Amino acid sequence: MTEPVTTRTDRVVVDGQFIQIYKDLTERSSVEDSPFRTLKDVFMMAVCYGFNKGTREPPAGGAKHTIRLEVFTEDDQTLLKAIAIATTGDVEVLMQQSKIVTIAEGYAQTGILDVKRNLLDQPGRPLWNLVGIVRD
């Protein structure tokens, strides 16, 4: 897949068509219905699903939402770097923050639909669906 050239390194992009999924998992009235505290947490889950599936696509054109990289913890960034190395097979990717971000965005783009299917579209409340996934 051809990666778009970018010099942006201070935020990740979330495709606007999926932002409601992110909000549904963070902004409902109870923790059982919104098991994530932040959009960044949903993004990380989506990245992991996309990576596990092995597919990524750049965010589509149109409306976009961004998440500042400064909200990502050191552990979050370490995971994104590890995924970038695994994807490229080259540790030199660590020298290219924009490439790490682009790879993560691509996986999140494809993984968010799996997050939705497994947490929101299943019977039961999203938190308990998440617990079931972790338990399995």
C-alpha positions, 0 to 999 in steps of 0.5 A: 500500500502506498503511504501518503507523504506527511510531515505531521507528527503531533496528532493522529487522524481519525476518519470522521465517518467513524467518530460516532463509534469512538464517541459511543464507546467514551461518552455514554452515561455509564462505564458499562456502556462506555468502557473507554475513558478517551478517544485515544483509548478507542484508537489504540484498541482499533489499531490493535484490531487492525494490526491483528487482522493485518489490514490498513487503509489511510483515512478516507477523504472528508471530515476528520477528527484528530487526537494530539499525540501528547495524550498518548502514554509512553506505553501507547507510543512503545506499542505503536513503535513496535507495530511499525517495526513489525509492519515494515520489518525495519527498526529505522522506522523509529526515526520517522514519527510521521511513518509510525503515525501513518501506520497506526492510522491505517490499522485504526481505520480498518480495526474500528469496524471490528471494535464496533462489531465486537463491542457495540453490535453484540448483545449485552453491554459494551464493557461486558463484551470487552471483558469477554474478549479479554477473557477469551 
